Amino acid sequence: MRILLTGHKGQLGRTLLPLLSAHDILGIDLPEHDITDRAALLVLARDFRPDLILHAAALTNVDGCARDPALAYRANGMGTQNVALAAAEVAAEMLYVSTNEVFDGRAAEPYHEWAATHPINAYGRSKLAGEWYTQHLLRRFYIVRTAWLYAAGGRNFPHRIIELADERGSLNVVTDEIGSPTYVVDMARALVALLETHAYGIYHLVNEGSASRYEFAQEILRLSGRAHIPLAPITSADFQRASTPPLYAPLANNAAAALGIRLRPWQAALAEFLQETGYAQ
């Protein structure tokens, strides 16, 4: 199979490349390729003729999106429109990676794949625009939502917690933002398994269970031998930032689980991540 992978330099793209090595794969990313350049993307798709476009590229700086919503929409909304048009041009399948931030965080239970979307920040709105283009321009597509993704070699929550713990000797972390911590290796493996089914639709691929940012940080400190670092609970109202995250947005994996695709509990995934990155005690 010929696969065009957007965002191959990102934490998900880097993880996917070796998992897809049996295929003829072309990775594209900035600065060499820009998905907001529709004409160039269409030319590339016509030349390469992919069977599948795996669209992992995104502007994921949530606070940056809040400061520049037009840029967020151009990259995540219209950029995805361009990718979908390229897929349509060459009759390719498409998989679009989306986010739990398409929800408003007011649910009483983890969000199911069919739950009504209602983003409350610029990042979520831009990613939902990408979902809309994917669904309305294509017939053969997967939309895969994930959350709180972390990987080796990236700036993400576990890295930041350990960095700040070592720098400051104490931490304040919010207790009222709850989500699904997800190890990129687990998500990528599940994504590849999903592609083999050709069962198109909307999926949630996250590690099992949920946690608050505080509980996530607590487990990071414990497993990395930093449980002695003082960790103070605060609320989101005490932590000023440009974007407003959905406070309760864990994802439920129903659709993929029905196909036999499940991810392990987030605590086990985190333990392996810390072990592999040398942070574990």
Contacts in CASP RR format, 6 or more apart in sequence:
PFRMAT RR
TARGET T0000
AUTHOR 0000-0000-0000
METHOD contacts of the structure
MODEL  1
MRILLTGHKGQLGRTLLPLLSAHDILGIDLPEHDITDRAALLVLARDFRP
DLILHAAALTNVDGCARDPALAYRANGMGTQNVALAAAEVAAEMLYVSTN
EVFDGRAAEPYHEWAATHPINAYGRSKLAGEWYTQHLLRRFYIVRTAWLY
AAGGRNFPHRIIELADERGSLNVVTDEIGSPTYVVDMARALVALLETHAY
GIYHLVNEGSASRYEFAQEILRLSGRAHIPLAPITSADFQRASTPPLYAP
LANNAAAALGIRLRPWQAALAEFLQETGYAQ
1 23 0 8 1.000
1 24 0 8 1.000
1 51 0 8 1.000
1 52 0 8 1.000
2 23 0 8 1.000
2 24 0 8 1.000
2 25 0 8 1.000
2 26 0 8 1.000
2 48 0 8 1.000
2 49 0 8 1.000
2 50 0 8 1.000
2 51 0 8 1.000
2 52 0 8 1.000
3 20 0 8 1.000
3 23 0 8 1.000
3 24 0 8 1.000
3 25 0 8 1.000
3 26 0 8 1.000
3 50 0 8 1.000
3 51 0 8 1.000
3 52 0 8 1.000
3 53 0 8 1.000
3 54 0 8 1.000
4 25 0 8 1.000
4 26 0 8 1.000
4 27 0 8 1.000
4 28 0 8 1.000
4 44 0 8 1.000
4 45 0 8 1.000
4 48 0 8 1.000
4 50 0 8 1.000
4 52 0 8 1.000
4 53 0 8 1.000
4 54 0 8 1.000
4 86 0 8 1.000
4 92 0 8 1.000
5 13 0 8 1.000
5 16 0 8 1.000
5 17 0 8 1.000
5 20 0 8 1.000
5 25 0 8 1.000
5 26 0 8 1.000
5 27 0 8 1.000
5 28 0 8 1.000
5 54 0 8 1.000
5 56 0 8 1.000
6 27 0 8 1.000
6 28 0 8 1.000
6 29 0 8 1.000
6 33 0 8 1.000
6 35 0 8 1.000
6 53 0 8 1.000
6 54 0 8 1.000
6 55 0 8 1.000
6 56 0 8 1.000
6 57 0 8 1.000
6 83 0 8 1.000
7 13 0 8 1.000
7 27 0 8 1.000
7 28 0 8 1.000
7 29 0 8 1.000
7 56 0 8 1.000
7 57 0 8 1.000
7 58 0 8 1.000
8 14 0 8 1.000
8 16 0 8 1.000
8 17 0 8 1.000
8 27 0 8 1.000
8 28 0 8 1.000
8 29 0 8 1.000
8 56 0 8 1.000
9 29 0 8 1.000
9 30 0 8 1.000
10 29 0 8 1.000
10 56 0 8 1.000
11 149 0 8 1.000
11 150 0 8 1.000
11 151 0 8 1.000
11 153 0 8 1.000
11 154 0 8 1.000
11 156 0 8 1.000
11 184 0 8 1.000
12 56 0 8 1.000
12 97 0 8 1.000
12 149 0 8 1.000
12 151 0 8 1.000
12 184 0 8 1.000
12 187 0 8 1.000
12 188 0 8 1.000
13 56 0 8 1.000
13 188 0 8 1.000
14 151 0 8 1.000
15 151 0 8 1.000
15 184 0 8 1.000
15 185 0 8 1.000
15 188 0 8 1.000
16 54 0 8 1.000
16 56 0 8 1.000
16 188 0 8 1.000
16 191 0 8 1.000
16 192 0 8 1.000
17 25 0 8 1.000
17 27 0 8 1.000
19 188 0 8 1.000
19 189 0 8 1.000
19 192 0 8 1.000
20 54 0 8 1.000
20 192 0 8 1.000
26 48 0 8 1.000
26 50 0 8 1.000
28 35 0 8 1.000
28 44 0 8 1.000
28 57 0 8 1.000
29 57 0 8 1.000
33 40 0 8 1.000
33 41 0 8 1.000
33 44 0 8 1.000
34 40 0 8 1.000
35 41 0 8 1.000
35 57 0 8 1.000
35 75 0 8 1.000
35 79 0 8 1.000
35 80 0 8 1.000
35 82 0 8 1.000
35 83 0 8 1.000
36 74 0 8 1.000
36 75 0 8 1.000
36 78 0 8 1.000
36 79 0 8 1.000
36 82 0 8 1.000
37 82 0 8 1.000
38 82 0 8 1.000
38 85 0 8 1.000
41 82 0 8 1.000
41 83 0 8 1.000
41 86 0 8 1.000
42 82 0 8 1.000
42 85 0 8 1.000
42 86 0 8 1.000
42 89 0 8 1.000
44 86 0 8 1.000
45 53 0 8 1.000
45 86 0 8 1.000
45 87 0 8 1.000
45 89 0 8 1.000
45 90 0 8 1.000
45 92 0 8 1.000
46 89 0 8 1.000
46 90 0 8 1.000
49 90 0 8 1.000
50 87 0 8 1.000
50 90 0 8 1.000
50 92 0 8 1.000
51 92 0 8 1.000
51 93 0 8 1.000
52 92 0 8 1.000
52 93 0 8 1.000
52 94 0 8 1.000
52 95 0 8 1.000
52 195 0 8 1.000
53 83 0 8 1.000
53 86 0 8 1.000
53 87 0 8 1.000
53 92 0 8 1.000
53 93 0 8 1.000
53 94 0 8 1.000
53 95 0 8 1.000
54 94 0 8 1.000
54 95 0 8 1.000
54 195 0 8 1.000
55 80 0 8 1.000
55 83 0 8 1.000
55 94 0 8 1.000
55 95 0 8 1.000
55 96 0 8 1.000
55 97 0 8 1.000
56 97 0 8 1.000
57 83 0 8 1.000
58 75 0 8 1.000
58 76 0 8 1.000
58 97 0 8 1.000
58 127 0 8 1.000
59 65 0 8 1.000
59 71 0 8 1.000
59 72 0 8 1.000
59 75 0 8 1.000
59 76 0 8 1.000
59 123 0 8 1.000
59 126 0 8 1.000
60 123 0 8 1.000
62 101 0 8 1.000
62 121 0 8 1.000
62 123 0 8 1.000
62 243 0 8 1.000
62 245 0 8 1.000
63 241 0 8 1.000
63 242 0 8 1.000
63 243 0 8 1.000
64 71 0 8 1.000
64 72 0 8 1.000
64 242 0 8 1.000
64 243 0 8 1.000
65 71 0 8 1.000
65 72 0 8 1.000
65 76 0 8 1.000
65 121 0 8 1.000
65 122 0 8 1.000
65 123 0 8 1.000
65 124 0 8 1.000
65 126 0 8 1.000
65 243 0 8 1.000
66 121 0 8 1.000
66 122 0 8 1.000
66 123 0 8 1.000
66 242 0 8 1.000
66 243 0 8 1.000
66 244 0 8 1.000
67 242 0 8 1.000
68 122 0 8 1.000
69 122 0 8 1.000
69 125 0 8 1.000
69 126 0 8 1.000
72 122 0 8 1.000
72 123 0 8 1.000
72 125 0 8 1.000
72 126 0 8 1.000
73 122 0 8 1.000
73 125 0 8 1.000
73 126 0 8 1.000
73 129 0 8 1.000
75 126 0 8 1.000
76 123 0 8 1.000
76 126 0 8 1.000
76 127 0 8 1.000
76 129 0 8 1.000
76 130 0 8 1.000
77 126 0 8 1.000
77 127 0 8 1.000
77 129 0 8 1.000
77 130 0 8 1.000
77 133 0 8 1.000
78 129 0 8 1.000
79 130 0 8 1.000
80 96 0 8 1.000
80 129 0 8 1.000
80 130 0 8 1.000
80 133 0 8 1.000
80 134 0 8 1.000
81 129 0 8 1.000
81 130 0 8 1.000
81 133 0 8 1.000
81 137 0 8 1.000
83 94 0 8 1.000
83 96 0 8 1.000
84 94 0 8 1.000
84 96 0 8 1.000
84 130 0 8 1.000
84 133 0 8 1.000
84 134 0 8 1.000
84 137 0 8 1.000
84 138 0 8 1.000
84 141 0 8 1.000
85 137 0 8 1.000
86 92 0 8 1.000
87 93 0 8 1.000
87 94 0 8 1.000
87 137 0 8 1.000
87 138 0 8 1.000
87 141 0 8 1.000
88 137 0 8 1.000
88 138 0 8 1.000
93 140 0 8 1.000
93 141 0 8 1.000
93 142 0 8 1.000
93 198 0 8 1.000
93 200 0 8 1.000
94 134 0 8 1.000
94 138 0 8 1.000
94 140 0 8 1.000
94 141 0 8 1.000
94 142 0 8 1.000
95 141 0 8 1.000
95 142 0 8 1.000
95 143 0 8 1.000
95 144 0 8 1.000
95 191 0 8 1.000
95 194 0 8 1.000
95 195 0 8 1.000
96 130 0 8 1.000
96 131 0 8 1.000
96 134 0 8 1.000
96 141 0 8 1.000
96 142 0 8 1.000
96 143 0 8 1.000
96 144 0 8 1.000
97 144 0 8 1.000
97 146 0 8 1.000
98 127 0 8 1.000
98 128 0 8 1.000
98 130 0 8 1.000
98 131 0 8 1.000
98 143 0 8 1.000
98 144 0 8 1.000
98 145 0 8 1.000
98 146 0 8 1.000
99 123 0 8 1.000
99 124 0 8 1.000
99 127 0 8 1.000
99 145 0 8 1.000
99 146 0 8 1.000
99 147 0 8 1.000
100 111 0 8 1.000
100 145 0 8 1.000
100 146 0 8 1.000
100 147 0 8 1.000
100 148 0 8 1.000
100 179 0 8 1.000
100 180 0 8 1.000
100 206 0 8 1.000
100 246 0 8 1.000
100 249 0 8 1.000
100 250 0 8 1.000
100 251 0 8 1.000
101 119 0 8 1.000
101 121 0 8 1.000
101 123 0 8 1.000
101 124 0 8 1.000
101 127 0 8 1.000
101 245 0 8 1.000
101 246 0 8 1.000
101 249 0 8 1.000
102 117 0 8 1.000
102 118 0 8 1.000
102 119 0 8 1.000
102 124 0 8 1.000
102 127 0 8 1.000
102 128 0 8 1.000
102 131 0 8 1.000
102 145 0 8 1.000
103 111 0 8 1.000
103 115 0 8 1.000
103 117 0 8 1.000
103 118 0 8 1.000
103 119 0 8 1.000
103 246 0 8 1.000
103 249 0 8 1.000
104 118 0 8 1.000
104 119 0 8 1.000
104 120 0 8 1.000
104 246 0 8 1.000
105 120 0 8 1.000
105 246 0 8 1.000
105 247 0 8 1.000
105 248 0 8 1.000
105 249 0 8 1.000
106 246 0 8 1.000
106 248 0 8 1.000
107 115 0 8 1.000
107 248 0 8 1.000
107 249 0 8 1.000
109 252 0 8 1.000
110 180 0 8 1.000
110 209 0 8 1.000
110 210 0 8 1.000
110 250 0 8 1.000
110 251 0 8 1.000
110 252 0 8 1.000
111 204 0 8 1.000
111 249 0 8 1.000
111 250 0 8 1.000
111 251 0 8 1.000
111 252 0 8 1.000
112 204 0 8 1.000
112 252 0 8 1.000
112 254 0 8 1.000
113 145 0 8 1.000
113 202 0 8 1.000
113 203 0 8 1.000
113 204 0 8 1.000
113 252 0 8 1.000
113 254 0 8 1.000
113 255 0 8 1.000
114 202 0 8 1.000
117 128 0 8 1.000
117 131 0 8 1.000
119 125 0 8 1.000
119 127 0 8 1.000
119 128 0 8 1.000
119 246 0 8 1.000
120 244 0 8 1.000
120 246 0 8 1.000
121 243 0 8 1.000
121 244 0 8 1.000
121 245 0 8 1.000
122 243 0 8 1.000
123 243 0 8 1.000
131 143 0 8 1.000
134 141 0 8 1.000
134 143 0 8 1.000
135 141 0 8 1.000
135 143 0 8 1.000
139 200 0 8 1.000
140 200 0 8 1.000
141 200 0 8 1.000
141 201 0 8 1.000
142 194 0 8 1.000
142 195 0 8 1.000
142 200 0 8 1.000
142 201 0 8 1.000
142 202 0 8 1.000
142 203 0 8 1.000
143 201 0 8 1.000
143 202 0 8 1.000
143 203 0 8 1.000
144 191 0 8 1.000
144 194 0 8 1.000
144 202 0 8 1.000
144 203 0 8 1.000
144 204 0 8 1.000
144 205 0 8 1.000
145 202 0 8 1.000
145 203 0 8 1.000
145 204 0 8 1.000
145 205 0 8 1.000
145 251 0 8 1.000
146 180 0 8 1.000
146 182 0 8 1.000
146 187 0 8 1.000
146 204 0 8 1.000
146 205 0 8 1.000
146 206 0 8 1.000
146 251 0 8 1.000
147 179 0 8 1.000
147 180 0 8 1.000
147 181 0 8 1.000
147 182 0 8 1.000
147 206 0 8 1.000
147 249 0 8 1.000
147 250 0 8 1.000
147 251 0 8 1.000
148 157 0 8 1.000
148 179 0 8 1.000
148 180 0 8 1.000
148 181 0 8 1.000
148 182 0 8 1.000
148 206 0 8 1.000
148 216 0 8 1.000
149 156 0 8 1.000
149 182 0 8 1.000
149 184 0 8 1.000
149 187 0 8 1.000
150 156 0 8 1.000
150 157 0 8 1.000
150 158 0 8 1.000
150 159 0 8 1.000
150 181 0 8 1.000
150 182 0 8 1.000
150 183 0 8 1.000
150 184 0 8 1.000
150 273 0 8 1.000
151 183 0 8 1.000
151 184 0 8 1.000
151 185 0 8 1.000
151 273 0 8 1.000
152 273 0 8 1.000
152 276 0 8 1.000
152 277 0 8 1.000
153 159 0 8 1.000
153 277 0 8 1.000
157 181 0 8 1.000
157 213 0 8 1.000
157 216 0 8 1.000
157 217 0 8 1.000
157 220 0 8 1.000
158 220 0 8 1.000
158 270 0 8 1.000
158 273 0 8 1.000
158 274 0 8 1.000
158 279 0 8 1.000
161 171 0 8 1.000
161 173 0 8 1.000
161 216 0 8 1.000
161 217 0 8 1.000
161 220 0 8 1.000
161 221 0 8 1.000
162 220 0 8 1.000
162 224 0 8 1.000
162 226 0 8 1.000
162 279 0 8 1.000
164 171 0 8 1.000
165 171 0 8 1.000
165 221 0 8 1.000
165 226 0 8 1.000
165 229 0 8 1.000
166 226 0 8 1.000
169 229 0 8 1.000
169 230 0 8 1.000
170 229 0 8 1.000
170 230 0 8 1.000
170 231 0 8 1.000
170 232 0 8 1.000
171 217 0 8 1.000
171 221 0 8 1.000
171 229 0 8 1.000
171 230 0 8 1.000
171 231 0 8 1.000
171 232 0 8 1.000
172 231 0 8 1.000
172 232 0 8 1.000
172 233 0 8 1.000
172 234 0 8 1.000
172 238 0 8 1.000
172 239 0 8 1.000
173 213 0 8 1.000
173 214 0 8 1.000
173 217 0 8 1.000
173 231 0 8 1.000
173 232 0 8 1.000
173 233 0 8 1.000
173 234 0 8 1.000
174 212 0 8 1.000
174 213 0 8 1.000
174 214 0 8 1.000
174 233 0 8 1.000
174 234 0 8 1.000
174 235 0 8 1.000
174 236 0 8 1.000
174 238 0 8 1.000
174 239 0 8 1.000
175 212 0 8 1.000
175 213 0 8 1.000
175 214 0 8 1.000
175 215 0 8 1.000
175 233 0 8 1.000
175 234 0 8 1.000
175 235 0 8 1.000
176 212 0 8 1.000
176 235 0 8 1.000
176 236 0 8 1.000
176 247 0 8 1.000
177 212 0 8 1.000
177 213 0 8 1.000
177 236 0 8 1.000
177 245 0 8 1.000
177 247 0 8 1.000
178 210 0 8 1.000
178 211 0 8 1.000
178 212 0 8 1.000
178 213 0 8 1.000
178 247 0 8 1.000
178 248 0 8 1.000
178 249 0 8 1.000
178 250 0 8 1.000
179 210 0 8 1.000
179 211 0 8 1.000
179 212 0 8 1.000
179 248 0 8 1.000
179 249 0 8 1.000
179 250 0 8 1.000
179 251 0 8 1.000
180 206 0 8 1.000
180 207 0 8 1.000
180 209 0 8 1.000
180 210 0 8 1.000
180 211 0 8 1.000
180 249 0 8 1.000
180 250 0 8 1.000
180 251 0 8 1.000
180 266 0 8 1.000
181 206 0 8 1.000
181 207 0 8 1.000
181 211 0 8 1.000
181 216 0 8 1.000
181 266 0 8 1.000
181 269 0 8 1.000
181 270 0 8 1.000
182 205 0 8 1.000
182 206 0 8 1.000
182 207 0 8 1.000
182 263 0 8 1.000
182 266 0 8 1.000
182 269 0 8 1.000
183 207 0 8 1.000
183 266 0 8 1.000
183 269 0 8 1.000
183 270 0 8 1.000
183 272 0 8 1.000
183 273 0 8 1.000
185 269 0 8 1.000
185 272 0 8 1.000
185 273 0 8 1.000
186 207 0 8 1.000
186 263 0 8 1.000
186 264 0 8 1.000
186 269 0 8 1.000
187 205 0 8 1.000
187 206 0 8 1.000
187 207 0 8 1.000
187 263 0 8 1.000
190 205 0 8 1.000
190 256 0 8 1.000
190 261 0 8 1.000
190 262 0 8 1.000
190 263 0 8 1.000
191 205 0 8 1.000
193 261 0 8 1.000
194 203 0 8 1.000
194 205 0 8 1.000
194 256 0 8 1.000
194 259 0 8 1.000
194 261 0 8 1.000
197 259 0 8 1.000
199 259 0 8 1.000
201 255 0 8 1.000
202 255 0 8 1.000
203 253 0 8 1.000
203 255 0 8 1.000
203 256 0 8 1.000
204 251 0 8 1.000
204 252 0 8 1.000
204 253 0 8 1.000
204 254 0 8 1.000
204 255 0 8 1.000
204 256 0 8 1.000
205 253 0 8 1.000
205 256 0 8 1.000
205 261 0 8 1.000
205 263 0 8 1.000
206 250 0 8 1.000
206 251 0 8 1.000
206 253 0 8 1.000
206 263 0 8 1.000
206 266 0 8 1.000
207 263 0 8 1.000
207 264 0 8 1.000
207 265 0 8 1.000
207 266 0 8 1.000
207 269 0 8 1.000
208 253 0 8 1.000
208 262 0 8 1.000
208 263 0 8 1.000
208 264 0 8 1.000
208 265 0 8 1.000
208 266 0 8 1.000
209 250 0 8 1.000
209 265 0 8 1.000
209 266 0 8 1.000
210 250 0 8 1.000
210 266 0 8 1.000
211 219 0 8 1.000
211 266 0 8 1.000
214 231 0 8 1.000
214 233 0 8 1.000
216 266 0 8 1.000
216 270 0 8 1.000
217 231 0 8 1.000
218 231 0 8 1.000
219 267 0 8 1.000
219 270 0 8 1.000
220 226 0 8 1.000
220 270 0 8 1.000
220 274 0 8 1.000
221 227 0 8 1.000
221 229 0 8 1.000
221 231 0 8 1.000
223 270 0 8 1.000
223 271 0 8 1.000
223 274 0 8 1.000
223 279 0 8 1.000
223 280 0 8 1.000
223 281 0 8 1.000
224 274 0 8 1.000
224 279 0 8 1.000
224 280 0 8 1.000
224 281 0 8 1.000
225 280 0 8 1.000
225 281 0 8 1.000
236 245 0 8 1.000
236 247 0 8 1.000
253 261 0 8 1.000
253 262 0 8 1.000
253 263 0 8 1.000
256 262 0 8 1.000
263 269 0 8 1.000
271 280 0 8 1.000
274 280 0 8 1.000
END
